[in-house]
Amino acid sequence: MNAADNWYQEVATLSGESSEVAREILEQERIPAQRVLPARRRLRVEAVHFSGLKNLAHRDGEDERVREAFSFTHELTHAITVFLTRARNDAGKSTVLDVIL
């Protein structure tokens, strides 16, 4: 008996059905048997770069919006990197993390 057969048997026992019925239902619903997880891979981010256009409200209070080009590059050289601002929100800290993710 392989690992998949054991899993079907466990599902059958918990559901009160036979192993064959459990297998048939799970296959019909496209629920795969347990699989061995692949080896964990590690990703090391050494730098981040992105650029684009900010869509900003006009500074004079007009309805027209202003597009401003930006570019951000940062090399992550230490084991821990911190992005912070002093007395300023919406500076892009979450955007940097979103781009990395």
N, CA, C and O atoms as CSV, one atom per row, in Angstrom:
chain,resi,resn,atom,element,x,y,z
A,1,MET,N,N,0.846,-1.183,0.000
A,1,MET,CA,C,0.000,0.000,0.000
A,1,MET,C,C,0.893,1.249,0.000
A,1,MET,O,O,1.798,1.372,0.825
A,2,ASN,N,N,0.628,2.176,-0.937
A,2,ASN,CA,C,1.433,3.398,-1.000
A,2,ASN,C,C,0.781,4.515,-0.179
A,2,ASN,O,O,-0.276,4.320,0.421
A,3,ALA,N,N,1.429,5.694,-0.161
A,3,ALA,CA,C,0.947,6.819,0.651
A,3,ALA,C,C,-0.442,7.278,0.214
A,3,ALA,O,O,-1.264,7.640,1.056
A,4,ALA,N,N,-0.715,7.266,-1.095
A,4,ALA,CA,C,-2.039,7.682,-1.585
A,4,ALA,C,C,-3.117,6.718,-1.107
A,4,ALA,O,O,-4.196,7.146,-0.696
A,5,ASP,N,N,-2.828,5.411,-1.158
A,5,ASP,CA,C,-3.796,4.412,-0.673
A,5,ASP,C,C,-4.076,4.609,0.811
A,5,ASP,O,O,-5.221,4.503,1.250
A,6,ASN,N,N,-3.034,4.894,1.582
A,6,ASN,CA,C,-3.205,5.143,3.020
A,6,ASN,C,C,-4.091,6.364,3.246
A,6,ASN,O,O,-4.928,6.373,4.149
A,7,TRP,N,N,-3.900,7.399,2.415
A,7,TRP,CA,C,-4.683,8.625,2.573
A,7,TRP,C,C,-6.150,8.356,2.243
A,7,TRP,O,O,-7.042,8.796,2.969
A,8,TYR,N,N,-6.401,7.634,1.149
A,8,TYR,CA,C,-7.776,7.281,0.802
A,8,TYR,C,C,-8.421,6.459,1.932
A,8,TYR,O,O,-9.587,6.668,2.266
A,9,GLN,N,N,-7.672,5.543,2.505
A,9,GLN,CA,C,-8.193,4.718,3.601
A,9,GLN,C,C,-8.519,5.579,4.825
A,9,GLN,O,O,-9.532,5.362,5.489
A,10,GLU,N,N,-7.657,6.552,5.117
A,10,GLU,CA,C,-7.898,7.440,6.259
A,10,GLU,C,C,-9.157,8.279,6.037
A,10,GLU,O,O,-9.963,8.454,6.950
A,11,VAL,N,N,-9.320,8.799,4.803
A,11,VAL,CA,C,-10.529,9.568,4.477
A,11,VAL,C,C,-11.756,8.672,4.592
A,11,VAL,O,O,-12.788,9.087,5.120
A,12,ALA,N,N,-11.644,7.466,4.106
A,12,ALA,CA,C,-12.765,6.524,4.176
A,12,ALA,C,C,-13.143,6.234,5.622
A,12,ALA,O,O,-14.326,6.214,5.960
A,13,THR,N,N,-12.163,6.012,6.465
A,13,THR,CA,C,-12.427,5.731,7.872
A,13,THR,C,C,-13.123,6.913,8.542
A,13,THR,O,O,-14.090,6.735,9.283
A,14,LEU,N,N,-12.627,8.114,8.277
A,14,LEU,CA,C,-13.227,9.306,8.887
A,14,LEU,C,C,-14.635,9.588,8.369
A,14,LEU,O,O,-15.471,10.120,9.099
A,15,SER,N,N,-14.897,9.233,7.116
A,15,SER,CA,C,-16.207,9.518,6.520
A,15,SER,C,C,-17.214,8.384,6.715
A,15,SER,O,O,-18.410,8.568,6.487
A,16,GLY,N,N,-16.731,7.215,7.135
A,16,GLY,CA,C,-17.625,6.080,7.311
A,16,GLY,C,C,-17.952,5.376,6.005
A,16,GLY,O,O,-18.872,4.559,5.961
A,17,GLU,N,N,-17.221,5.674,4.947
A,17,GLU,CA,C,-17.430,5.036,3.638
A,17,GLU,C,C,-16.333,4.016,3.401
A,17,GLU,O,O,-15.351,3.953,4.141
A,18,SER,N,N,-16.515,3.213,2.352
A,18,SER,CA,C,-15.455,2.278,1.980
A,18,SER,C,C,-14.344,3.053,1.285
A,18,SER,O,O,-14.554,4.168,0.807
A,19,SER,N,N,-13.172,2.456,1.236
A,19,SER,CA,C,-12.024,3.087,0.586
A,19,SER,C,C,-12.302,3.348,-0.890
A,19,SER,O,O,-11.898,4.375,-1.434
A,20,GLU,N,N,-13.003,2.400,-1.541
A,20,GLU,CA,C,-13.313,2.547,-2.962
A,20,GLU,C,C,-14.256,3.724,-3.201
A,20,GLU,O,O,-14.059,4.502,-4.134
A,21,VAL,N,N,-15.285,3.853,-2.354
A,21,VAL,CA,C,-16.247,4.955,-2.493
A,21,VAL,C,C,-15.551,6.287,-2.226
A,21,VAL,O,O,-15.773,7.261,-2.945
A,22,ALA,N,N,-14.714,6.330,-1.198
A,22,ALA,CA,C,-13.987,7.559,-0.877
A,22,ALA,C,C,-13.089,7.968,-2.048
A,22,ALA,O,O,-13.055,9.137,-2.430
A,23,ARG,N,N,-12.366,7.002,-2.612
A,23,ARG,CA,C,-11.489,7.287,-3.750
A,23,ARG,C,C,-12.304,7.815,-4.937
A,23,ARG,O,O,-11.918,8.790,-5.581
A,24,GLU,N,N,-13.430,7.160,-5.215
A,24,GLU,CA,C,-14.275,7.556,-6.347
A,24,GLU,C,C,-14.785,8.992,-6.178
A,24,GLU,O,O,-14.746,9.786,-7.118
A,25,ILE,N,N,-15.258,9.312,-4.983
A,25,ILE,CA,C,-15.786,10.667,-4.731
A,25,ILE,C,C,-14.675,11.698,-4.832
A,25,ILE,O,O,-14.854,12.740,-5.462
A,26,LEU,N,N,-13.543,11.427,-4.226
A,26,LEU,CA,C,-12.429,12.381,-4.254
A,26,LEU,C,C,-11.923,12.603,-5.686
A,26,LEU,O,O,-11.618,13.732,-6.070
A,27,GLU,N,N,-11.837,11.533,-6.465
A,27,GLU,CA,C,-11.395,11.671,-7.852
A,27,GLU,C,C,-12.438,12.415,-8.680
A,27,GLU,O,O,-12.084,13.218,-9.543
A,28,GLN,N,N,-13.713,12.156,-8.427
A,28,GLN,CA,C,-14.795,12.846,-9.140
A,28,GLN,C,C,-14.748,14.351,-8.849
A,28,GLN,O,O,-14.994,15.167,-9.737
A,29,GLU,N,N,-14.432,14.708,-7.610
A,29,GLU,CA,C,-14.353,16.123,-7.220
A,29,GLU,C,C,-12.967,16.721,-7.484
A,29,GLU,O,O,-12.691,17.866,-7.127
A,30,ARG,N,N,-12.112,15.927,-8.110
A,30,ARG,CA,C,-10.740,16.353,-8.461
A,30,ARG,C,C,-9.927,16.795,-7.248
A,30,ARG,O,O,-9.203,17.789,-7.296
A,31,ILE,N,N,-10.060,16.044,-6.168
A,31,ILE,CA,C,-9.281,16.290,-4.963
A,31,ILE,C,C,-8.144,15.276,-4.966
A,31,ILE,O,O,-8.381,14.080,-4.795
A,32,PRO,N,N,-6.916,15.741,-5.157
A,32,PRO,CA,C,-5.800,14.800,-5.265
A,32,PRO,C,C,-5.422,14.197,-3.912
A,32,PRO,O,O,-5.691,14.771,-2.856
A,33,ALA,N,N,-4.803,13.044,-3.975
A,33,ALA,CA,C,-4.291,12.401,-2.769
A,33,ALA,C,C,-3.155,13.253,-2.207
A,33,ALA,O,O,-2.587,14.090,-2.908
A,34,GLN,N,N,-2.840,13.033,-0.961
A,34,GLN,CA,C,-1.739,13.775,-0.355
A,34,GLN,C,C,-0.470,13.553,-1.165
A,34,GLN,O,O,-0.202,12.458,-1.659
A,35,ARG,N,N,0.287,14.611,-1.281
A,35,ARG,CA,C,1.550,14.519,-2.010
A,35,ARG,C,C,2.685,14.937,-1.093
A,35,ARG,O,O,2.498,15.729,-0.169
A,36,VAL,N,N,3.830,14.409,-1.354
A,36,VAL,CA,C,5.005,14.820,-0.611
A,36,VAL,C,C,5.380,16.209,-1.097
A,36,VAL,O,O,5.464,16.446,-2.302
A,37,LEU,N,N,5.605,17.123,-0.171
A,37,LEU,CA,C,5.963,18.484,-0.555
A,37,LEU,C,C,7.366,18.521,-1.140
A,37,LEU,O,O,8.249,17.797,-0.680
A,38,PRO,N,N,7.580,19.355,-2.149
A,38,PRO,CA,C,8.920,19.470,-2.710
A,38,PRO,C,C,9.855,20.140,-1.706
A,38,PRO,O,O,9.413,20.785,-0.755
A,39,ALA,N,N,11.129,19.975,-1.935
A,39,ALA,CA,C,12.118,20.592,-1.055
A,39,ALA,C,C,11.918,22.108,-1.041
A,39,ALA,O,O,11.645,22.718,-2.074
A,40,ARG,N,N,12.056,22.691,0.117
A,40,ARG,CA,C,11.879,24.128,0.271
A,40,ARG,C,C,13.015,24.864,-0.424
A,40,ARG,O,O,14.185,24.506,-0.289
A,41,ARG,N,N,12.650,25.893,-1.164
A,41,ARG,CA,C,13.653,26.709,-1.847
A,41,ARG,C,C,13.728,28.056,-1.167
A,41,ARG,O,O,12.728,28.565,-0.661
A,42,ARG,N,N,14.886,28.616,-1.158
A,42,ARG,CA,C,15.076,29.918,-0.531
A,42,ARG,C,C,15.339,30.957,-1.617
A,42,ARG,O,O,16.031,30.694,-2.601
A,43,LEU,N,N,14.782,32.117,-1.417
A,43,LEU,CA,C,14.971,33.222,-2.335
A,43,LEU,C,C,15.614,34.353,-1.560
A,43,LEU,O,O,15.120,34.756,-0.507
A,44,ARG,N,N,16.701,34.854,-2.075
A,44,ARG,CA,C,17.400,35.957,-1.416
A,44,ARG,C,C,17.283,37.174,-2.317
A,44,ARG,O,O,17.741,37.152,-3.460
A,45,VAL,N,N,16.677,38.227,-1.812
A,45,VAL,CA,C,16.531,39.468,-2.553
A,45,VAL,C,C,17.719,40.355,-2.191
A,45,VAL,O,O,17.900,40.726,-1.032
A,46,GLU,N,N,18.517,40.687,-3.189
A,46,GLU,CA,C,19.709,41.496,-2.937
A,46,GLU,C,C,19.521,42.948,-3.341
A,46,GLU,O,O,20.276,43.817,-2.905
A,47,ALA,N,N,18.525,43.218,-4.166
A,47,ALA,CA,C,18.248,44.590,-4.583
A,47,ALA,C,C,16.829,44.662,-5.106
A,47,ALA,O,O,16.244,43.654,-5.500
A,48,VAL,N,N,16.284,45.866,-5.104
A,48,VAL,CA,C,14.952,46.081,-5.656
A,48,VAL,C,C,14.992,47.355,-6.495
A,48,VAL,O,O,15.571,48.365,-6.099
A,49,HIS,N,N,14.355,47.278,-7.674
A,49,HIS,CA,C,14.270,48.445,-8.559
A,49,HIS,C,C,12.909,48.434,-9.227
A,49,HIS,O,O,12.461,47.406,-9.735
A,50,PHE,N,N,12.254,49.587,-9.221
A,50,PHE,CA,C,11.020,49.742,-9.978
A,50,PHE,C,C,10.854,51.207,-10.315
A,50,PHE,O,O,11.418,52.084,-9.660
A,51,SER,N,N,10.071,51.455,-11.349
A,51,SER,CA,C,9.823,52.827,-11.781
A,51,SER,C,C,8.436,52.889,-12.397
A,51,SER,O,O,7.834,51.863,-12.714
A,52,GLY,N,N,7.938,54.108,-12.562
A,52,GLY,CA,C,6.616,54.270,-13.138
A,52,GLY,C,C,6.188,55.722,-13.118
A,52,GLY,O,O,7.016,56.631,-13.064
A,53,LEU,N,N,4.882,55.927,-13.162
A,53,LEU,CA,C,4.302,57.273,-13.117
A,53,LEU,C,C,3.356,57.370,-11.933
A,53,LEU,O,O,2.459,56.543,-11.773
A,54,LYS,N,N,3.563,58.390,-11.104
A,54,LYS,CA,C,2.620,58.678,-10.023
A,54,LYS,C,C,1.488,59.506,-10.611
A,54,LYS,O,O,1.723,60.396,-11.428
A,55,ASN,N,N,0.277,59.217,-10.202
A,55,ASN,CA,C,-0.897,59.959,-10.655
A,55,ASN,C,C,-1.349,60.824,-9.484
A,55,ASN,O,O,-2.135,60.381,-8.646
A,56,LEU,N,N,-0.851,62.057,-9.427
A,56,LEU,CA,C,-1.043,62.929,-8.276
A,56,LEU,C,C,-2.133,63.966,-8.511
A,56,LEU,O,O,-2.374,64.387,-9.642
A,57,ALA,N,N,-2.784,64.369,-7.434
A,57,ALA,CA,C,-3.724,65.482,-7.511
A,57,ALA,C,C,-2.934,66.754,-7.785
A,57,ALA,O,O,-1.815,66.905,-7.294
A,58,HIS,N,N,-3.499,67.660,-8.556
A,58,HIS,CA,C,-2.816,68.919,-8.887
A,58,HIS,C,C,-2.619,69.723,-7.620
A,58,HIS,O,O,-3.505,69.761,-6.766
A,59,ARG,N,N,-1.487,70.358,-7.489
A,59,ARG,CA,C,-1.145,71.071,-6.251
A,59,ARG,C,C,-1.942,72.365,-6.051
A,59,ARG,O,O,-2.055,72.844,-4.922
A,60,ASP,N,N,-2.487,72.928,-7.106
A,60,ASP,CA,C,-3.221,74.190,-6.984
A,60,ASP,C,C,-4.706,73.971,-6.713
A,60,ASP,O,O,-5.483,74.924,-6.762
A,61,GLY,N,N,-5.111,72.747,-6.432
A,61,GLY,CA,C,-6.502,72.458,-6.135
A,61,GLY,C,C,-7.370,72.255,-7.362
A,61,GLY,O,O,-8.584,72.097,-7.232
A,62,GLU,N,N,-6.782,72.255,-8.547
A,62,GLU,CA,C,-7.559,72.040,-9.770
A,62,GLU,C,C,-7.953,70.578,-9.879
A,62,GLU,O,O,-7.368,69.715,-9.224
A,63,ASP,N,N,-8.961,70.305,-10.722
A,63,ASP,CA,C,-9.425,68.938,-10.922
A,63,ASP,C,C,-8.433,68.097,-11.718
A,63,ASP,O,O,-8.418,66.871,-11.604
A,64,GLU,N,N,-7.621,68.747,-12.509
A,64,GLU,CA,C,-6.676,68.039,-13.368
A,64,GLU,C,C,-5.585,67.370,-12.523
A,64,GLU,O,O,-5.078,67.955,-11.566
A,65,ARG,N,N,-5.237,66.146,-12.893
A,65,ARG,CA,C,-4.207,65.411,-12.159
A,65,ARG,C,C,-2.866,65.554,-12.861
A,65,ARG,O,O,-2.808,65.829,-14.060
A,66,VAL,N,N,-1.813,65.369,-12.121
A,66,VAL,CA,C,-0.455,65.522,-12.632
A,66,VAL,C,C,0.235,64.163,-12.584
A,66,VAL,O,O,0.159,63.455,-11.579
A,67,ARG,N,N,0.907,63.804,-13.670
A,67,ARG,CA,C,1.701,62.569,-13.686
A,67,ARG,C,C,3.156,62.937,-13.463
A,67,ARG,O,O,3.705,63.821,-14.121
A,68,GLU,N,N,3.758,62.242,-12.529
A,68,GLU,CA,C,5.153,62.519,-12.176
A,68,GLU,C,C,5.943,61.215,-12.259
A,68,GLU,O,O,5.583,60.230,-11.615
A,69,ALA,N,N,7.000,61.206,-13.036
A,69,ALA,CA,C,7.831,60.009,-13.177
A,69,ALA,C,C,8.623,59.773,-11.891
A,69,ALA,O,O,9.042,60.720,-11.224
A,70,PHE,N,N,8.821,58.499,-11.555
A,70,PHE,CA,C,9.641,58.164,-10.394
A,70,PHE,C,C,10.436,56.909,-10.687
A,70,PHE,O,O,10.091,56.121,-11.567
A,71,SER,N,N,11.499,56.742,-9.937
A,71,SER,CA,C,12.337,55.559,-10.034
A,71,SER,C,C,12.870,55.269,-8.640
A,71,SER,O,O,13.296,56.183,-7.935
A,72,PHE,N,N,12.848,54.002,-8.239
A,72,PHE,CA,C,13.333,53.616,-6.923
A,72,PHE,C,C,14.291,52.458,-7.083
A,72,PHE,O,O,13.968,51.459,-7.726
A,73,THR,N,N,15.462,52.588,-6.505
A,73,THR,CA,C,16.456,51.525,-6.501
A,73,THR,C,C,17.063,51.458,-5.108
A,73,THR,O,O,17.431,52.480,-4.529
A,74,HIS,N,N,17.164,50.248,-4.580
A,74,HIS,CA,C,17.779,50.091,-3.264
A,74,HIS,C,C,18.485,48.742,-3.213
A,74,HIS,O,O,17.903,47.714,-3.558
A,75,GLU,N,N,19.717,48.754,-2.789
A,75,GLU,CA,C,20.476,47.522,-2.618
A,75,GLU,C,C,20.329,47.065,-1.173
A,75,GLU,O,O,20.567,47.837,-0.244
A,76,LEU,N,N,19.940,45.821,-0.987
A,76,LEU,CA,C,19.747,45.263,0.351
A,76,LEU,C,C,21.042,44.574,0.756
A,76,LEU,O,O,21.294,43.434,0.364
A,77,THR,N,N,21.861,45.262,1.539
A,77,THR,CA,C,23.207,44.775,1.813
A,77,THR,C,C,23.369,44.119,3.174
A,77,THR,O,O,24.395,43.487,3.424
A,78,HIS,N,N,22.385,44.249,4.066
A,78,HIS,CA,C,22.513,43.696,5.410
A,78,HIS,C,C,21.492,42.584,5.624
A,78,HIS,O,O,20.590,42.390,4.809
A,79,ALA,N,N,21.642,41.874,6.703
A,79,ALA,CA,C,20.707,40.792,7.005
A,79,ALA,C,C,19.299,41.329,7.255
A,79,ALA,O,O,18.315,40.644,6.975
A,80,ILE,N,N,19.200,42.546,7.778
A,80,ILE,CA,C,17.908,43.170,8.041
A,80,ILE,C,C,17.899,44.544,7.393
A,80,ILE,O,O,18.833,45.326,7.575
A,81,THR,N,N,16.847,44.840,6.637
A,81,THR,CA,C,16.669,46.158,6.032
A,81,THR,C,C,15.369,46.742,6.554
A,81,THR,O,O,14.355,46.050,6.642
A,82,VAL,N,N,15.407,48.019,6.899
A,82,VAL,CA,C,14.238,48.697,7.436
A,82,VAL,C,C,13.934,49.902,6.562
A,82,VAL,O,O,14.831,50.670,6.216
A,83,PHE,N,N,12.655,50.066,6.204
A,83,PHE,CA,C,12.195,51.257,5.493
A,83,PHE,C,C,11.326,52.041,6.468
A,83,PHE,O,O,10.333,51.519,6.975
A,84,LEU,N,N,11.689,53.273,6.728
A,84,LEU,CA,C,10.888,54.087,7.625
A,84,LEU,C,C,10.917,55.536,7.190
A,84,LEU,O,O,11.796,55.967,6.444
A,85,THR,N,N,9.924,56.284,7.681
A,85,THR,CA,C,9.860,57.720,7.423
A,85,THR,C,C,9.551,58.417,8.734
A,85,THR,O,O,9.005,57.811,9.656
A,86,ARG,N,N,9.895,59.667,8.812
A,86,ARG,CA,C,9.620,60.453,10.014
A,86,ARG,C,C,8.549,61.485,9.683
A,86,ARG,O,O,8.743,62.342,8.820
A,87,ALA,N,N,7.425,61.394,10.372
A,87,ALA,CA,C,6.318,62.353,10.241
A,87,ALA,C,C,5.793,62.463,8.809
A,87,ALA,O,O,5.339,63.529,8.393
A,88,ARG,N,N,5.855,61.358,8.053
A,88,ARG,CA,C,5.345,61.380,6.683
A,88,ARG,C,C,4.731,60.021,6.349
A,88,ARG,O,O,5.395,58.988,6.430
A,89,ASN,N,N,3.472,60.044,5.980
A,89,ASN,CA,C,2.805,58.820,5.573
A,89,ASN,C,C,2.705,58.803,4.046
A,89,ASN,O,O,2.973,59.818,3.404
A,90,ASP,N,N,2.327,57.680,3.462
A,90,ASP,CA,C,2.226,57.534,2.001
A,90,ASP,C,C,3.545,57.832,1.302
A,90,ASP,O,O,3.569,58.452,0.239
A,91,ALA,N,N,4.639,57.385,1.906
A,91,ALA,CA,C,5.952,57.611,1.311
A,91,ALA,C,C,6.387,56.456,0.420
A,91,ALA,O,O,7.372,56.578,-0.308
A,92,GLY,N,N,5.660,55.322,0.467
A,92,GLY,CA,C,5.976,54.203,-0.417
A,92,GLY,C,C,6.554,52.992,0.263
A,92,GLY,O,O,7.004,52.072,-0.419
A,93,LYS,N,N,6.562,52.951,1.598
A,93,LYS,CA,C,7.143,51.801,2.312
A,93,LYS,C,C,6.418,50.498,1.948
A,93,LYS,O,O,7.058,49.487,1.656
A,94,SER,N,N,5.095,50.531,1.969
A,94,SER,CA,C,4.321,49.324,1.625
A,94,SER,C,C,4.479,48.965,0.162
A,94,SER,O,O,4.452,47.786,-0.190
A,95,THR,N,N,4.643,49.955,-0.692
A,95,THR,CA,C,4.841,49.702,-2.127
A,95,THR,C,C,6.124,48.916,-2.354
A,95,THR,O,O,6.151,47.994,-3.170
A,96,VAL,N,N,7.191,49.272,-1.637
A,96,VAL,CA,C,8.463,48.561,-1.763
A,96,VAL,C,C,8.267,47.095,-1.375
A,96,VAL,O,O,8.733,46.200,-2.080
A,97,LEU,N,N,7.585,46.848,-0.268
A,97,LEU,CA,C,7.344,45.471,0.165
A,97,LEU,C,C,6.462,44.718,-0.822
A,97,LEU,O,O,6.702,43.540,-1.089
A,98,ASP,N,N,5.444,45.381,-1.369
A,98,ASP,CA,C,4.564,44.753,-2.367
A,98,ASP,C,C,5.350,44.345,-3.610
A,98,ASP,O,O,5.140,43.259,-4.149
A,99,VAL,N,N,6.248,45.205,-4.061
A,99,VAL,CA,C,7.047,44.897,-5.251
A,99,VAL,C,C,7.947,43.698,-4.970
A,99,VAL,O,O,8.083,42.821,-5.823
A,100,ILE,N,N,8.553,43.643,-3.808
A,100,ILE,CA,C,9.417,42.516,-3.463
A,100,ILE,C,C,8.607,41.220,-3.418
A,100,ILE,O,O,9.050,40.184,-3.914
A,101,LEU,N,N,7.422,41.289,-2.820
A,101,LEU,CA,C,6.587,40.082,-2.750
A,101,LEU,C,C,6.119,39.665,-4.124
A,101,LEU,O,O,5.406,38.671,-4.258
